[in-house]
Amino acid sequence: MSGNPTEASYKFSVEQGQELYMSKQAPTIAVAAYLRMAGRPPVLPSKHEMNCSTAAARHLASSGVDVYTALAGAVGALYGPLHGGANEAVLKMLNEIGEVDNIPDFIEGVKNRKIKMSGFGHRVYKNYDPRAKVIKKLAEEVFSIVGRDPLIEVAVALEKAALSDEYFVKRKLYPNVDFYSGAMGFPTEFFPVLFAIPRMAGYLSHWKESLDDPDTKIMRPQQ
């Protein structure tokens, strides 16, 4: 598990057609973001409930599969656009908005249910997702190194507009962890990787608990 971040960085470099990052090189936005994240406990996207991917790992473990199969199933679930791929929807939304001046029309479209807003609201957090605050601060640190991405300007303005509108406040629609992480400069296909790495400890714990518990029975959903 400890080698996952290094393996992910190698994979990222290969897919981007870049040489492996060396400390004396000027970092790109994504590399700078990764370095900032790597120096802190990866707790922001870690497992904090029985979510879809964790449940997948638990279900597979109950059938007695090996650890690799259980982890592969969990990551497969995490890859879904409604789970670990939610960041991609945020990035697409911000690109479609394009400029800060377009936000009022976008907000009206959301309120009239003509447009779907991504990166707001959470099934567990019914107020401002505390992880989003940390990600926002991290984004500012990254852009202070490599320059400010235009999308972050749109994201900040969209957050301000939504939090000052009674429509969103009444419905407790606050930015979640996907909102600012979607504008951090990573390729969209890399988002699930960023979530999978810190969740590995939880996946492994569930697999081992299932393996060690003599009372473990195969899980069968209620029908």
Residue pairs with C-beta under 8 A, 6 or more apart in sequence:
1 200
1 201
1 204
4 196
4 197
4 200
5 38
5 197
8 193
8 197
9 20
9 21
9 34
10 20
11 193
12 30
12 34
12 187
12 190
12 193
13 19
13 20
13 21
15 187
15 189
15 190
16 30
16 187
18 28
21 27
21 31
27 35
27 145
27 146
28 146
28 185
29 142
29 143
29 146
29 147
29 149
29 184
29 185
30 184
30 185
30 186
30 187
30 190
32 142
32 145
32 146
32 185
33 138
33 139
33 142
33 184
33 185
33 186
36 138
36 141
36 142
37 138
37 194
42 197
42 198
43 198
44 131
44 134
44 135
44 177
44 198
45 131
45 177
45 181
45 194
45 195
45 198
45 199
46 198
46 199
46 201
46 202
47 54
47 199
47 201
47 202
47 203
48 124
49 124
50 58
51 83
52 77
52 78
52 80
52 82
52 83
53 74
53 75
53 77
53 78
53 83
53 84
53 199
53 203
54 74
54 199
54 202
54 203
54 206
55 77
56 73
56 74
56 76
56 77
57 70
57 71
57 73
57 74
57 203
57 206
57 207
58 206
58 207
58 210
58 219
59 73
59 219
60 69
60 70
60 73
60 74
61 70
61 206
61 207
61 210
61 211
61 216
62 210
62 216
62 217
62 218
62 219
63 218
63 219
64 218
65 73
67 204
67 207
70 203
70 207
71 200
71 203
71 204
71 207
74 196
74 199
74 203
75 192
75 196
77 83
78 84
78 192
78 195
78 196
78 199
79 85
79 192
81 88
81 89
84 191
84 192
84 195
84 196
85 191
85 192
86 118
86 119
86 178
87 178
87 181
87 182
87 188
87 191
88 182
88 188
88 191
89 118
89 119
89 178
89 182
90 118
90 119
90 178
90 179
90 181
90 182
90 183
91 151
91 182
91 183
91 188
92 118
93 117
93 118
93 119
94 151
94 154
94 155
94 158
94 182
94 183
95 151
97 103
97 106
97 154
97 158
98 154
99 154
100 153
100 154
100 157
103 154
103 157
103 158
103 161
104 161
106 115
106 158
107 158
107 161
107 162
107 165
109 115
110 116
110 117
111 165
111 167
117 162
117 173
118 178
118 179
118 182
119 175
119 176
119 178
119 179
119 180
119 182
120 162
120 168
120 173
120 174
120 175
120 176
120 179
121 171
121 172
121 173
121 174
121 176
122 129
122 174
122 176
125 174
125 176
126 172
127 172
127 174
128 174
128 175
129 174
129 175
129 176
129 177
131 176
131 177
132 174
132 175
132 176
132 177
132 179
132 180
135 177
135 179
135 180
135 181
135 184
136 175
136 180
138 180
138 184
139 152
139 180
139 183
139 184
142 184
142 185
143 149
143 152
146 185
149 183
149 185
151 183
152 180
152 183
154 183
155 179
155 180
155 182
155 183
159 175
159 179
162 168
162 173
162 175
163 169
163 174
168 174
181 191
181 194
182 191
186 194
210 216
